[in-house]
Amino acid sequence: METKNDVILGEKTLKEIWEIPKSIEKTISKAKNREKIKEIAKKIIDSNCVSMYILASGTSYHAGLVSTYWFSQFAKYPAHCELAPEFKYLVEPIIAKKHCVICISQSGESDLTVYSAKKSLEAGAFVISITNNPDSTLAKITGENTILTMAGPEKSVLATKTYVSQLVALAALTLDLGYYRKSLEKDEFDELWQELKSLPKLIEFILPNYRKEMQKIAPFFKFGRNAFTIGAGPDYANCMEAALKLKEGAQIFAQAFSTAEYVHGPVTLATPYTFVLTIIPRIEAKTRHDDVIKLIHRLKKRGVTILGIKNTNDEVEELDISIDIPECNEAFTPILSIIPIQLLVVEIATIKNINCDTPKFLSKVSKL
């Protein structure tokens, strides 16, 4: 890895990506945390809430947005993820006892997320938080209704291990809710839970190969300035996180779009000077998969460079570069697909002589 003024570029970010397996294993498997998630799932049911509001900013917002698909699929709860800065205008006027509010903040000190938690409690809603900091303001507000991501200190400004830890915490919560609400049969729950528990070892196994692969791929994007990140369903939410990482870590302007929405205007900006990163659903998700493949065909005719993240068993000939992720339940794809993107950002930043540990104008706790 290159250096700049004796600083190893991306050292902290890379170290924290390597800590992802241990972080997510602790988050969902450590006995105290496991019991806490189950306890909170039962409390949500006992609160008789009719819908969820998830409030967060930045990377935490993207984790919340991914989870809305899980709340719908596993727990059959309507869930709405909103940016904490919009809470005052969009959610506060209607928040009530019938709602459950989940506030997510890596630091637990994001002003507007903390504000959302306080005001939701005052309105009588059942409020829980997900944070990496047990001593934070947010954790103190929600008290025993706090789920900790057991990621340990994250010193890089780029949130990597905490994002994946938030995802698995939310996945565990939605699975438990589904089981207790009987929207998931026991056999289905057991199968999903075992797969979720197996992810730490799987990620630990594939990380070294991903690193080598990203080092080979990164030079192709050294001079990239504009990118689109495209996906459907929960992959779209993950594409928003991918776009953020490319912007803040590698100084590439990237914009996320849902696959079908992309053709309503933004596709006009797709040129040979633009690259597209797309997350390709499993073949079994036929409609979503076919929509992405059709779009890839259309983009290739325009000379666009396409980087595709796909299932190992899928063959998409039109891709310029492909990254394979292992077989897993389709719902958990966002947990696996974001990791090579995080590594790619580190490698692009390094060859551009950028220290992605400390992006310009950013700090670990975002405040107005």
N, C-alpha and C positions, 0 to 999 in steps of 0.2 A: 504494500500500500504506500502511496506517495505521501510526501510530507510538505508542509508549508510553514516556514518559520519554525521548524523543529516540532510542529504539531502534526500528529498522524491524522490525516484527513479521514473523517468518518469512523474513527476508532470506537467512540462511545456507541454510535448507532449500530455498528456491526456487532459489538459485544452484546448489546441488548437484544438484537435479533437472535443471537445464539442462545439467549436465555429464555426464549419463548417456550420451548418444551417444558422446562421446569416451572415457569410461571403459570402456564395453563393447567399443569398437573396439580399444583398446589391449590389453584383457584377452585377446581371442581372436585378434587379428591381428598384434600385435607379434611379430616373428620369434622372439625369444628365448622369449617366453611360449608361443607356438604350439608350438615344439619341445619345451618342457618338458611341456606337457599330453600330447603324443603319447608322449614318453618314459615318463611316469608310467603312461599307459594300457598300454604294453607291459610295464612292471614288474608291474602288477597281474595281468596274464595269466601272466607268468613265475612269480609267487608261488604260483600254483595255488590261490588262495583259492576257497572254495566259496560265500562270501556276504560281504556288506558290512554294516558298522555305521557309521552316520553320527552323529556326536555334536556337539551345538551347543546354544546357548541363544538365546531370543528370536528376533529377525529371522533370524539365521543358521540356527536350527532350522527355520524355515519354508522357507528356501531348500533345506535338506537334504531336507525332506519332499517338496517339489515334485520334487526330483531322483530320489526313489525310483521314481516313475512312469517316468522316463526310463531308469533302470537296468533296469527290467523290460521296457520297450517296445523300447529300442534295443539294449541289451547283453545282455538275457536273464539278468541277474544278480539273484538275490534280494537286496534291500537293505532294511535296517531303520534308520529314523531315530529316535533316542532323545534325550531331553533330557540334556545333560551332567550335571545334578544327579542324575539317576537312574542314571548309569553304575555307580556303586559297588554299587548294589543289584541292578540288572537285567542288566548286561552283564559287569562285571568277573569274576563267578564262572565265566563260561563262555568268556571270550575266549581264543583260542588261535591257534597258527600258521596254521591253516586260514582265518583271517579277514583281511579287509582293513578297516582302520579309517580313516575320513575325518573329521578334526576341523576344524570351521569356526568361525572367530572373526574378526570385522572387525578388532579391535584386536590379536588374538593374545595377549591378556593375561587373558582370562576364566579365572579360577582353576580352575573345574571342567572346562573344556574342556582346559586344559593338563594337569590331573591325568589325564584320560581318555587323552591321548596318551602320557604317561609310562608309565602302567600297561599300556597296550596293547602298547607296545614291549617292556616287561619280560616280557610273556606270549608274545612271539615273533610277534605279528601284524605284517603289513605296514601301516605307518602313514603317511598323507599328511595334509597340512594345506592349507586354503585360507584365506588371510588377506590383509588389505590392508597389513599392516605387516611389511616384510622384516626388520626388526631386533627383532621381538617374541620373547618367550619361546617361543611355539608354533613359529615359523619356525626357531628355533635347535634345537628338539627334533627336528623332522622333516628339517632340513637340506636336501639336494638334492631331497627329495620334497615340496617346498613349491610350491603353485600360488599366484601372487600375483594378486589383483584389482588392476588398475592404475588405481584410482579416484582416487589422490591423496588429500591430507588431507580428512577429512570432519569439519567442525567442529560441525555441528548434531547434537544428541543423536539426532534421528530419522535412522535409517539409510535412505537412499533410493538413492543411486547405488551404494553398496556392496552392497545387496541385489540389485539388477539385475545387477551385475557378478558376484556369486556365482552367480546363476542361469545366466548365459551361460558361465561357467567350467565349471560342472557339466554344462551341456548339451554343451559341446565334449568334455568328458571321456567322457561316455556315448556320444557319436557315435563317437569314436575307438575306444572299447572295442568297440562294436558292429561296426565295420569290421574290427578286428584279430581278433575272434572269429568273423567271417563270419556274424554274425546280421543284418548289413546288407549287401546287395549294393552293389557299387561305385556303380552308377547312383543307387541310393537314398541312399547316403551323400553323394555329390556334390551331389544336389539339396537335401538337408537342410542340408549345410554352406554352400552358397551362400545359402540362405535365412537361416541364422543370421548370416552375414557381412553380409547386406543390412540387418539390423535397425537398426544405428546411423544410417544415412542416413534410413531410414523414420521413426524416432523423432524425429530432428532436424527433419524436415519437419512432423510432426504436433504437436509440442510447443506452438507458439504458438496453434494452434487449440484445443488442449486447455485452455490457460490461460484463454482467453476464455470457453470453454464452462463451465469450473468457476466462474469469477467470476459467471456468470449463475445457476448452480445452487445455489451455496453458501447464499444467503439463505434458501432453503427449509428448511435444516437448522440454522439458527441456534439454534432452541430445542429441537432434538432432544436427548434425554437417553439414549434406549435404541435400540439397533439390532441387527439380526441380519445377518450376512454369510453367504451360502449359495451353495454350488457343489458340483460332483461331480468325482471324479477329481482331477487336478492342480489344478483350479480350487478345490477345497475347501482344499487346502494353502495356496493363495494367499489364500483368504478369511480364513485365520487371521492372515496378515500384515495384511490390510485391517482386521480387527477390532483388532489391536494398534495400528495407526496412528491409528484413530479414538479409541481410549482415551487413548494417550499424547500425541497431537498436538492433538486437538480436544476432549478431555475429554468424549467421548460413550461411555457404556458399550456396548460391542459384543461380541457373541459369535458365533463361527463354528460352522456346522453343515454336515455333508454333507446334500445335498438329501433323500435318503430318510430319514436319521436325524432330521431336523428334525420330521417329523410324529409321532415317537414321544415326545410330551410337550411339547417347547418351543413347538410351534405354539399351545398354549393361551395363551401370553403375547403372541401377535400381535394387537395392537389398533390402533385409529386413532391412538394416541399413540406407536406404534412405527413405525420405518421399516425396510425390508428392502433390503439391497444384494445383488443376485444376479448372478453371472457366468454368462451363458447360453452353453452350448457351441454349436459350429457345428451347423447342421442335419444335416450328414452323420453326426454322432455321434448317431444317431437316438434310442437308448434314453435317453442322458443328457439330450439336448435335450427329449424328450417329458416326462421326469420333472420337469424344471424348469418347463416350461410348465404342466403340471398343478398344480404347487404355486402358481404365480403366480395361476392361476384361483381356487384355493381361498383364497388370501390376499386377493385383491381383494374377494371376497364379505364379508370381515370388515373392509373399510375401511382396509386397511393401505396406506401409501404405499410404492411399490416403485420403486427405482432399479435399472435393469438395464444391465449392460455386455454388449454383444452384437456379433456380427459385422455389418459394414456392410450385408450383403445380407439380413440376417434382419429380418423385420417382426413385432414382438410388440406388438399393439395395446393390451394391458392394462397396459403400463408407464406409470407416471406421468411418469417421466423416464428417458431412455435416453442412453447414451454409446456411440458406435460406435467399434470398433477395426478397423483395416484387415485385409484378407484376409491370413492367414498359415497355415502349417501348424498344425493343432490343438494339437500338442505344445508349440508355442512361445507359445500364448496367455497363459500366466502372465507372460511377459516384458513383453508389451504391456499387459495389463489392469491391472497394478498401478500404472502411471504416472499415469493420470487419477485414481486413488484417492489417490495421494500429493499431487497438486495440489489435489484437493478438500479434503483435510485442512488444507492450508495456508490455503486461502481461508475455510473454516469457522472455523478458529482466529483468523484476522485479524478477521473481523466480530464474533467473540466477545471481542475484545481480549485474546487469549492469544498469547504468544510461543512458537510450537511449536519454536523452536530450542533452548529450554531448558525442557522440561517440568518441573513441580514434582516434587521428590524423586528425579529421575533424573540419572544422569551417563553419560558416554560409555562407560566401562568398568564393567560391573555386577559387584559383588562382594557377598558376603553380609555 
